[in-house]
Amino acid sequence: MPRSASIHRQTAETTIDLSLNLDGTGQAQINTGVGFFDHMLTLLAKHSLIDLTIDAKGDLHVDHHHTVEDTGICFGKALAEALGDKKGLTRYGSIALPMEETLVTAAVDLSGRMAFVFRVDFPTEKIGEFDSQLVSVFWEAVAANALMNLHLVLQHGQNSHHISEACFKGTARALRQAVAIDPRQAGVPSSKGTL
């Protein structure tokens, strides 16, 4: 049975269509109207091996916030739906990901409970035209709607682009581990019997 989902979300601020396949090859078709964000989402697909299609139209004349946050909401909801009953799931994933001078630790638990820890400081407020603080806005929306624990910790780094890229690649790699099916895992990976 395919582990995939499609989400349509429409508000007064954004219209988003997002589809994903957890058992893909990392194919990405991304169009949010925000160039840097498209780059980060393409990296997310590539390094998680999740096929990802996103068409987002937002109120970019205001700023990028609504488009980024609502895309995170949709990605989180689609992730939760695609995971289904979570039987056989690996559940956890983590990595210390280097990106040139930057090192970010990313850790994921697909627990069915939301927790978000973001200990990442950016040396600049902007990455080109993109607000650095929107990196945390996106990932918090993902964690809240996927009902997962997500911890992102910057160990060191000096370049805001590299720091953002390490956050996206690191979370992608952690998700790649966590969403994988473990052939030795019978049932749900929890002593409670449910996630």
KOLRO-305827 format. One line per field, with one value per residue: z, x negated, y of N, C-alpha, C, O, CB in turn; residue in one letter. Coordinates in steps of 0.2 Angstrom, whole numbers, m for minus. Glycine has a CB too. Layout:
residues N
n.c3: (Z  ...)
n.c1: (X  ...)
n.c2: (Y  ...)
ca.c3: (Z  ...)
ca.c1: (X  ...)
ca.c2: (Y  ...)
c.c3: (Z  ...)
c.c1: (X  ...)
c.c2: (Y  ...)
o.c3: (Z  ...)
o.c1: (X  ...)
o.c2: (Y  ...)
cb.c3: (Z  ...)
cb.c1: (X  ...)
cb.c2: (Y  ...)
r: (a  ...)
//
This chain:
residues 195
n.c3: (0  m5  4  4  2  m1  1  1  4  8  11  16  14  8  m5  m6  m13  m10  m12  m7  m6  4  1  m10  m22  m20  m28  m34  m36  m35  m31  m24  m26  m18  m20  m12  m2  m11  m15  m2  0  m10  m7  5  m1  m9  0  10  2  0  m11  m18  m21  m23  m25  m22  m18  m12  m1  m6  m8  5  14  16  26  28  17  19  32  31  21  28  38  29  24  36  39  28  30  42  38  28  35  41  51  57  59  59  58  59  67  75  71  68  66  65  55  44  36  26  36  46  58  62  73  70  76  76  82  78  86  88  96  99  100  99  98  95  94  87  80  69  60  52  49  37  23  8  1  10  26  40  52  47  45  57  59  49  52  65  62  54  64  73  66  60  72  79  87  86  86  83  83  83  82  78  67  54  43  36  26  25  37  37  27  32  43  35  27  37  45  35  32  45  45  34  40  50  44  38  35  46  45  55  65  72  72  80  85  100  117  122  113  104  93)
n.c1: (m4  m3  m13  m7  m1  10  13  24  25  34  34  38  26  17  15  13  7  1  m8  m15  m26  m31  m39  m48  m60  m66  m61  m57  m45  m43  m35  m34  m35  m44  m61  m72  m66  m60  m72  m77  m66  m68  m80  m76  m67  m76  m86  m78  m73  m59  m47  m41  m29  m24  m13  m11  m3  m4  m2  m13  m16  m14  m23  m34  m30  m16  m16  m26  m24  m11  m14  m22  m13  m5  m14  m17  m4  m2  m13  m9  3  m2  m10  m1  5  m7  m13  m27  m36  m52  m53  m62  m75  m91  m104  m121  m124  m136  m139  m149  m157  m148  m139  m125  m114  m101  m86  m73  m57  m44  m32  m18  m16  m18  m33  m45  m61  m72  m87  m95  m104  m105  m117  m113  m99  m92  m92  m98  m83  m75  m68  m77  m72  m61  m64  m63  m50  m44  m48  m43  m29  m28  m32  m21  m10  m13  m13  m25  m41  m54  m70  m82  m98  m111  m127  m139  m143  m144  m138  m123  m116  m122  m118  m104  m103  m109  m100  m88  m93  m98  m86  m79  m87  m86  m72  m72  m77  m68  m56  m57  m53  m56  m61  m61  m53  m39  m22  m17  m30  m31  m30  m18  m9  m3  m5)
n.c2: (m6  11  24  38  55  68  86  99  116  131  148  165  170  161  148  131  117  101  87  71  57  44  34  37  43  55  65  81  94  110  125  139  153  159  160  156  148  138  132  126  117  108  103  96  86  79  74  67  57  58  60  75  87  103  117  133  147  163  177  186  199  205  198  184  176  169  161  152  147  141  131  123  118  111  101  95  89  81  72  66  59  51  42  33  20  17  5  m6  5  13  25  33  45  53  64  72  85  91  106  113  126  124  115  106  97  86  79  67  61  51  52  54  65  82  91  104  110  122  127  137  150  163  173  183  193  191  180  183  188  182  180  175  170  163  150  143  145  137  124  122  123  111  101  103  99  87  80  77  75  86  91  104  109  120  118  124  138  150  156  161  155  143  138  137  128  117  114  110  100  91  88  82  70  64  62  53  42  39  37  26  8  m4  m20  m29  m25  m28  m23  m8  3  5  4  6  2  10  24)
ca.c3: (0  m5  9  1  4  m4  5  m2  10  5  16  13  13  4  m8  m6  m15  m8  m12  m5  m6  8  m2  m17  m24  m19  m34  m31  m41  m30  m34  m19  m27  m14  m22  m7  1  m15  m14  4  0  m15  m3  9  m4  m11  6  13  m3  m1  m17  m15  m26  m20  m28  m16  m20  m6  m1  m6  m7  12  16  15  32  27  13  23  38  28  18  34  40  24  24  42  39  24  33  47  34  24  40  43  57  59  60  56  57  63  71  77  66  70  62  65  48  42  29  27  42  50  60  65  75  69  79  75  84  75  92  89  101  96  103  95  101  90  97  81  79  63  61  49  49  30  18  2  3  15  33  43  57  44  45  63  58  44  55  70  59  52  70  76  61  60  78  80  91  81  89  79  88  79  86  76  60  53  37  37  21  27  43  35  23  37  46  31  25  43  46  29  34  51  43  30  44  55  41  35  38  49  44  61  69  72  75  82  89  106  123  124  108  99  92)
ca.c1: (0  m8  m12  m7  4  11  16  26  27  35  36  38  19  13  18  7  8  m5  m8  m21  m26  m37  m44  m50  m67  m68  m59  m54  m42  m42  m34  m31  m36  m50  m66  m77  m62  m60  m79  m77  m62  m71  m85  m72  m65  m82  m89  m74  m70  m52  m44  m37  m26  m21  m11  m9  m2  m3  m2  m20  m16  m14  m29  m34  m28  m11  m17  m31  m21  m6  m17  m24  m6  m3  m19  m16  2  m3  m17  m5  8  m5  m12  4  5  m14  m16  m34  m40  m58  m51  m67  m80  m95  m111  m125  m125  m140  m138  m155  m159  m142  m137  m118  m111  m94  m83  m66  m53  m37  m29  m11  m16  m22  m38  m49  m66  m76  m92  m99  m104  m107  m121  m110  m92  m90  m96  m95  m77  m72  m69  m80  m67  m56  m67  m60  m42  m42  m49  m38  m23  m29  m31  m15  m5  m15  m13  m32  m46  m59  m75  m87  m103  m117  m134  m143  m142  m145  m135  m116  m113  m124  m115  m98  m104  m110  m93  m84  m96  m98  m80  m78  m91  m83  m66  m73  m78  m62  m50  m59  m50  m60  m58  m61  m48  m32  m18  m19  m36  m30  m28  m11  m5  0  m8)
ca.c2: (0  17  28  44  59  75  90  106  121  137  153  171  172  156  142  127  110  98  79  68  49  43  29  39  44  62  69  87  99  115  132  143  160  161  156  152  142  132  128  122  112  104  99  92  80  75  71  62  53  59  63  81  91  109  123  137  154  166  185  188  207  206  195  177  172  165  155  147  143  136  126  119  115  106  96  91  85  75  67  62  55  46  37  29  17  17  m2  m7  11  14  30  38  47  58  65  78  86  96  110  117  127  123  108  105  91  86  73  66  55  51  49  56  70  87  95  107  113  125  131  139  157  166  179  189  193  189  176  186  192  177  181  169  167  158  143  140  145  132  118  122  121  104  97  103  96  80  77  73  78  89  95  106  112  122  117  130  140  157  158  160  151  136  136  135  122  111  112  107  93  87  86  77  64  61  59  47  36  38  35  19  2  m9  m27  m33  m22  m31  m19  m1  4  8  m1  8  m1  15  31)
c.c3: (0  1  6  3  0  0  1  4  7  11  12  11  8  1  m9  m8  m14  m8  m10  m5  m2  5  m9  m18  m23  m24  m31  m37  m36  m33  m28  m21  m23  m16  m17  m4  m4  m15  m8  3  m5  m11  2  5  m6  m5  10  9  m3  m7  m15  m21  m22  m24  m23  m19  m14  m7  m1  m6  0  14  14  20  31  23  16  28  35  24  23  37  35  24  30  42  34  26  38  43  31  29  42  50  61  61  56  56  61  68  73  71  69  66  64  58  47  36  29  34  48  52  64  67  74  72  78  79  82  80  92  94  98  102  98  99  95  93  91  80  73  64  57  49  42  27  11  4  8  22  37  48  54  44  51  62  54  48  61  67  57  58  73  72  60  66  80  84  86  85  84  83  83  84  85  69  60  47  37  32  23  33  42  31  27  41  41  29  31  45  41  30  40  49  38  34  48  51  38  39  40  49  50  66  68  75  76  86  95  111  124  119  103  99  90)
c.c1: (m4  m7  m13  m1  4  15  18  28  28  37  36  31  15  18  13  10  1  m4  m15  m20  m32  m42  m46  m57  m69  m66  m56  m51  m40  m41  m30  m31  m41  m56  m70  m73  m61  m67  m79  m72  m64  m76  m81  m70  m71  m85  m85  m72  m62  m51  m40  m35  m22  m20  m8  m8  0  m3  m9  m21  m16  m21  m29  m31  m22  m12  m21  m28  m15  m8  m20  m18  m5  m8  m18  m10  1  m8  m13  0  4  m8  m7  4  m2  m17  m22  m38  m46  m57  m56  m72  m84  m102  m114  m127  m130  m138  m143  m157  m154  m141  m130  m116  m104  m91  m76  m63  m46  m32  m21  m10  m20  m27  m43  m54  m71  m81  m97  m98  m108  m111  m118  m103  m89  m95  m94  m89  m73  m73  m72  m76  m62  m58  m63  m52  m40  m42  m44  m31  m23  m28  m25  m9  m6  m14  m20  m36  m52  m64  m81  m92  m109  m123  m138  m142  m142  m141  m128  m113  m115  m120  m108  m98  m105  m104  m89  m87  m96  m91  m77  m81  m88  m76  m67  m74  m72  m57  m51  m55  m56  m58  m58  m56  m41  m27  m20  m25  m35  m27  m20  m6  m2  m5  m3)
c.c2: (6  21  35  48  65  79  97  110  128  142  159  173  167  151  137  120  106  90  76  60  48  38  30  39  51  67  75  92  104  122  135  151  163  157  152  147  136  128  124  116  106  99  94  86  76  71  66  57  52  63  69  85  97  114  127  144  158  174  187  196  209  204  188  173  167  159  150  143  138  130  121  115  109  100  91  86  79  70  63  57  49  40  32  26  16  10  m3  m1  11  19  35  39  53  58  72  79  92  100  115  119  126  116  109  98  91  79  73  60  56  48  50  62  76  90  98  111  116  130  133  147  159  172  185  188  190  185  178  190  188  179  174  166  162  151  139  140  139  125  117  120  113  100  97  99  89  76  73  78  80  93  97  110  114  122  122  132  147  160  156  155  144  133  133  129  116  109  108  100  88  84  81  70  61  58  53  41  34  35  28  14  m2  m16  m31  m30  m24  m26  m12  m1  8  3  0  4  4  21  36)
o.c3: (4  4  6  6  m2  3  m3  8  3  15  6  8  5  3  m13  m5  m17  m6  m12  m4  m4  7  m14  m14  m25  m25  m26  m42  m33  m37  m28  m17  m23  m14  m18  m2  m2  m16  m9  6  m4  m13  3  8  m5  m7  14  12  m5  m8  m11  m25  m18  m28  m21  m23  m11  m12  4  m4  1  16  11  20  32  24  15  28  38  24  22  38  38  23  30  44  35  25  38  45  31  27  44  54  66  64  50  53  67  74  73  67  72  63  66  55  49  31  32  38  54  48  69  63  76  71  80  79  83  79  97  96  96  107  93  103  91  95  91  80  71  67  58  50  42  28  9  8  10  24  36  49  58  43  51  65  56  49  63  70  57  58  75  75  59  67  81  85  82  88  80  87  80  89  89  65  65  47  38  34  22  33  44  32  26  42  44  29  31  46  42  30  40  51  39  32  48  54  35  45  36  52  50  71  63  81  72  91  96  110  127  120  99  104  89)
o.c1: (m9  m1  m18  4  m1  20  14  32  24  42  35  29  10  23  8  15  m4  1  m20  m15  m38  m47  m46  m61  m75  m69  m52  m55  m34  m45  m24  m28  m43  m57  m72  m76  m62  m67  m81  m74  m63  m76  m84  m70  m71  m87  m87  m69  m59  m53  m35  m39  m18  m24  m3  m13  5  m4  m10  m26  m18  m25  m24  m31  m23  m10  m20  m28  m15  m5  m19  m19  m3  m5  m18  m10  4  m6  m14  0  6  m9  m9  4  m3  m22  m23  m44  m47  m59  m54  m74  m82  m104  m111  m131  m128  m136  m142  m159  m155  m142  m129  m117  m100  m95  m73  m66  m43  m29  m18  m5  m26  m25  m45  m53  m73  m80  m103  m93  m113  m109  m120  m100  m83  m101  m89  m89  m67  m79  m69  m76  m59  m54  m61  m49  m35  m38  m42  m27  m18  m24  m22  m5  m2  m14  m20  m35  m54  m62  m83  m90  m112  m123  m141  m140  m140  m140  m126  m109  m111  m118  m105  m94  m102  m103  m86  m83  m95  m91  m74  m78  m87  m75  m63  m72  m70  m53  m46  m54  m61  m53  m54  m55  m38  m28  m25  m25  m38  m23  m17  0  2  m8  m5)
o.c2: (7  22  38  46  68  77  99  108  130  140  160  178  170  149  139  117  108  88  79  57  49  37  26  35  52  72  75  93  104  124  135  155  169  151  147  141  131  122  118  111  100  93  89  80  70  65  62  52  48  68  68  88  95  117  126  147  156  176  191  198  215  209  185  167  161  154  144  137  133  125  114  109  104  94  85  81  74  64  56  51  44  34  26  30  14  10  m1  m2  8  18  41  35  57  53  77  76  97  96  121  115  127  112  113  94  96  74  78  55  61  43  47  63  74  92  94  116  112  136  130  150  156  177  190  182  188  185  176  195  190  180  169  160  159  147  134  135  136  121  111  116  110  95  92  96  85  70  67  84  76  98  93  115  109  125  125  127  151  166  150  151  139  127  128  124  110  103  103  95  82  78  76  65  54  53  48  36  28  31  25  14  m4  m18  m36  m34  m23  m25  m10  m5  13  m1  m4  4  1  23  42)
cb.c3: (6  m11  14  m7  12  m11  11  m7  15  0  22  18  20  8  m14  0  m22  m1  m19  2  m14  15  m3  m18  m31  m17  m39  m27  m46  m25  m40  m12  m26  m6  m26  m2  3  m23  m14  10  m3  m21  1  12  m11  m14  10  16  m1  6  m23  m10  m31  m14  m34  m10  m26  m1  4  m11  m11  16  23  14  38  25  6  26  43  24  13  39  41  17  24  48  37  17  37  52  29  20  46  38  57  65  58  50  59  58  78  83  59  77  54  70  45  42  29  22  43  46  65  60  82  62  86  68  92  68  98  91  108  94  109  90  106  85  102  74  85  58  59  41  50  26  19  m4  m4  13  37  47  61  37  46  69  54  38  57  74  53  49  75  76  55  57  80  73  97  75  95  73  94  77  84  77  58  52  30  37  14  28  49  31  18  42  48  24  23  49  47  22  34  56  39  26  50  58  35  35  33  57  38  65  68  74  81  85  85  105  129  124  111  101  88)
cb.c1: (5  m6  m18  m7  4  14  12  32  21  40  31  41  15  7  22  4  10  m8  m6  m24  m27  m34  m40  m47  m68  m75  m55  m59  m37  m48  m30  m34  m29  m48  m71  m79  m55  m59  m85  m75  m55  m74  m89  m66  m61  m87  m93  m68  m73  m49  m41  m41  m21  m26  m6  m14  4  m8  3  m24  m10  m9  m32  m42  m26  m5  m21  m37  m17  m1  m23  m28  m1  m2  m26  m15  8  m6  m23  m1  11  m11  m15  4  9  m15  m11  m32  m36  m64  m49  m71  m78  m97  m110  m131  m119  m147  m131  m154  m161  m136  m142  m113  m113  m92  m86  m64  m54  m37  m32  m7  m18  m17  m42  m45  m70  m71  m96  m96  m109  m101  m128  m113  m89  m89  m96  m93  m72  m73  m62  m87  m64  m54  m74  m62  m40  m47  m56  m37  m21  m35  m37  m12  m4  m22  m7  m35  m50  m56  m79  m84  m105  m116  m137  m151  m135  m152  m138  m112  m116  m131  m114  m95  m109  m116  m90  m83  m103  m101  m74  m80  m98  m82  m62  m79  m84  m60  m48  m66  m46  m62  m62  m68  m48  m31  m15  m13  m42  m25  m32  m10  0  7  m14)
cb.c2: (0  21  27  44  61  74  92  105  121  137  153  176  172  153  144  126  109  100  77  70  46  40  22  46  41  62  66  91  96  115  132  142  163  160  161  157  145  135  133  127  114  107  104  96  83  80  76  66  46  63  59  84  88  111  121  137  155  164  188  185  210  203  197  175  177  169  158  151  148  140  128  123  120  109  99  95  90  78  71  66  59  49  41  23  10  22  m7  m10  17  17  26  36  48  58  65  77  87  94  113  124  135  126  105  109  89  86  72  66  55  48  52  50  68  93  90  112  108  130  127  136  160  166  177  189  200  196  168  181  193  170  183  171  173  161  142  144  152  131  117  128  125  102  99  110  100  79  73  72  74  92  91  110  108  130  110  129  137  159  155  166  153  136  141  141  123  113  119  111  94  91  91  80  65  67  65  48  37  45  40  18  m1  m7  m31  m33  m14  m38  m22  3  6  14  0  15  m5  17  30)
r: (m  p  r  s  a  s  i  h  r  q  t  a  e  t  t  i  d  l  s  l  n  l  d  g  t  g  q  a  q  i  n  t  g  v  g  f  f  d  h  m  l  t  l  l  a  k  h  s  l  i  d  l  t  i  d  a  k  g  d  l  h  v  d  h  h  h  t  v  e  d  t  g  i  c  f  g  k  a  l  a  e  a  l  g  d  k  k  g  l  t  r  y  g  s  i  a  l  p  m  e  e  t  l  v  t  a  a  v  d  l  s  g  r  m  a  f  v  f  r  v  d  f  p  t  e  k  i  g  e  f  d  s  q  l  v  s  v  f  w  e  a  v  a  a  n  a  l  m  n  l  h  l  v  l  q  h  g  q  n  s  h  h  i  s  e  a  c  f  k  g  t  a  r  a  l  r  q  a  v  a  i  d  p  r  q  a  g  v  p  s  s  k  g  t  l)
//
